[in-house]
Amino acid sequence: MVFEILGGVAQLFISLYEELRFRFYYRPIFHHFLNHKYPYYSALPKKLKNKFLRLVKDHYEYFDFIERDKMELKRAMKTIIASAASQLVLFLPNTSLTFFERIIVYPDFYNSKITHKRHKGEVNPGLKTIVFSWRGIAEGLNRKDDGLNLLLHEFAHALWLEHKLMGHEYEVISSHWINEFENYAHQEMPRLKEDNEHFFRKYAFESMEEFFAVAVENFFERSSKFKTSQPELYSILVQIFNQDPIQFYASHSQ
């Protein structure tokens, strides 16, 4: 009984320490790194910013960040990476990407040991690893409305794979809405392949996984144009992610 009480008191102090650490250390640092620099965070209503920063902290601490080719991964860089993961799962039942454990970052495009081709980024479920090039990340962040965002693209792959691999154990994303997405994609991908002026770039028709990743990039980066071009698909993604970026961006611009 005494040990149980002491254990409870110890857990209380640990929880209090973690809360104070978040409030007075992580939250101000993350806010400094992200405010007016990461559009999605800046556009969030004030009441959601705190929830978002807690998720950033979880991903920041959870992932094992590994540097390659003399990459110097600074706190702000890791915060940006953790923010992209948090952006996708902010309103999902399981609000973290828990299947993947490691994030490898190269300074520039790199030669993949798996495909033996030049890559900007990739996802390896066998090694539970997500790989990025910082050059690719920076290019995606510098152009905020072109539908090209390496962070969102690779984390979308990771989320898709976690759903396919672990969905029988815990809910990652709604199976119903993923089925709706796949049904729509099966109809749209042949048209995309033949349409040189399609809203999505050609890369999207290579596979269902690529179609999802490209859709996610456009969902967050070109929300209004996406909804106008493909309203049905946009609505499906709203249901998958339980959020509508247009509402955030619209309220932020007022």
FENKAHU-V192831 format. One record per pair of residues at least 4 apart in sequence whose C-alpha atoms are under 8 Angstrom apart, sorted by the first residue. I is the first residue (numbers start at 1). J is the second residue. Records with the same first field share a line. If there is no record, write none. Layout:
BEGIN
I: J, J
END
This chain:
BEGIN
1: 5
2: 6
3: 7
4: 8
5: 9
6: 10
7: 11
8: 12
9: 13
10: 14
11: 15
12: 16
13: 17
14: 18
15: 19
16: 20
17: 21
18: 22
19: 23
20: 24, 25
21: 25, 26
22: 26, 27, 54, 57
23: 27, 28
24: 28
25: 29
26: 30, 57
27: 31, 50, 53, 54
28: 32
29: 33
30: 34, 53, 76, 79
31: 35, 53
33: 37, 76, 79, 80
34: 38, 41, 42, 80
35: 39, 41, 42
36: 42
37: 42
38: 42, 80
39: 43
40: 44, 87, 249
41: 49, 52
42: 252
43: 248, 249, 251, 252
44: 48, 49, 248, 249, 252
45: 49, 248, 251, 252
46: 50
47: 51
48: 52
49: 53
50: 54
51: 55, 90
52: 56, 86, 87, 90
53: 57
54: 58
55: 59, 83, 86, 90, 95, 96
56: 60, 79, 82, 83, 85, 86
57: 61, 82
58: 62, 96
59: 63, 82, 85, 86, 96, 97
60: 78, 79, 82
62: 101
63: 100, 101, 102, 103
64: 101, 102, 103
65: 78, 102, 103, 104, 105
66: 102, 103, 104, 105
67: 71, 72, 73, 104, 105, 106
68: 104, 105, 106, 107
69: 106, 107
70: 106, 107
71: 105, 106, 107
73: 77, 78, 105
74: 78
75: 79
76: 80
77: 81
78: 82
79: 83
80: 84
81: 85, 151
82: 86
83: 87
84: 88, 151, 152, 155
85: 89, 96, 97, 152, 155
86: 90, 95, 96
88: 152, 155, 156, 241
89: 94, 95, 96, 97, 241
90: 95
91: 95, 241, 242, 243
92: 172, 173, 241, 242
93: 171, 172, 173
94: 171, 172
97: 158, 159, 162
99: 128, 162, 166
100: 125, 128, 129, 130, 158
101: 128, 129
102: 128, 129, 130
103: 129, 130, 131, 132
104: 129, 130, 131, 132
105: 131, 132, 133, 134
106: 110, 131, 132, 133, 134
107: 133, 134, 135
108: 120, 133, 134, 135, 136
109: 118, 119, 120, 121, 133, 135, 136
110: 118, 119, 120, 133
111: 116, 117, 118, 119
112: 116, 117, 118, 119
113: 117
120: 132, 133, 135, 136, 150
121: 130, 131, 132, 133, 136, 150, 154
122: 130, 131, 132, 154
123: 128, 129, 130, 131, 154, 157, 158
124: 128, 129, 130, 131
125: 129, 158, 161
130: 154, 155, 158
132: 136, 137, 150, 151
133: 137
134: 138
135: 139
136: 140, 150
137: 141, 149, 150, 151
138: 142
139: 143, 149
140: 144, 148, 149, 150, 151
141: 149
143: 148
144: 221
145: 221, 222
146: 218, 221, 222
147: 214, 217, 218, 220, 221, 222
148: 153, 214, 217, 218, 221
149: 153, 217, 221
150: 154
151: 155
152: 156, 213, 216, 217
153: 157, 213, 214, 216, 217
154: 158, 213
155: 159
156: 160, 212, 213, 216
157: 161, 209, 210, 212, 213
158: 162
159: 163, 172
160: 164, 209, 212
161: 165
162: 166, 167, 172
163: 167, 171, 172, 173
166: 170, 171, 172
167: 171, 172, 173
173: 178, 240, 241
174: 178, 240
175: 179
176: 180
177: 181, 236, 239, 240
178: 182, 240
179: 183
180: 184, 236
181: 185, 233, 236, 237
182: 186, 208
183: 187
184: 188, 233
185: 189, 208, 211
186: 190
187: 191
188: 192
189: 193, 204, 205, 211
190: 194, 205
191: 195
192: 196, 198, 200, 202, 205
193: 202, 205
196: 202
199: 226, 229
200: 204, 214, 215
201: 214
202: 206
203: 210, 211
204: 208, 210, 211, 212, 213, 214
205: 210, 211
206: 210, 211
207: 211
208: 212
209: 213
210: 214
211: 215
212: 216
213: 217
214: 218
215: 219
216: 220, 237
217: 221, 222
218: 222, 223, 226
219: 223, 226, 234, 237, 245
220: 245
222: 226
223: 227, 245, 246
224: 228, 246
225: 229
226: 230, 231, 234
227: 231, 232, 233, 234, 235
230: 234
231: 235
232: 236
233: 237
234: 238
235: 239
236: 240
237: 241, 242
238: 242, 243, 244
239: 243
244: 248
245: 249
246: 250
247: 251
248: 252
249: 253
250: 254
END
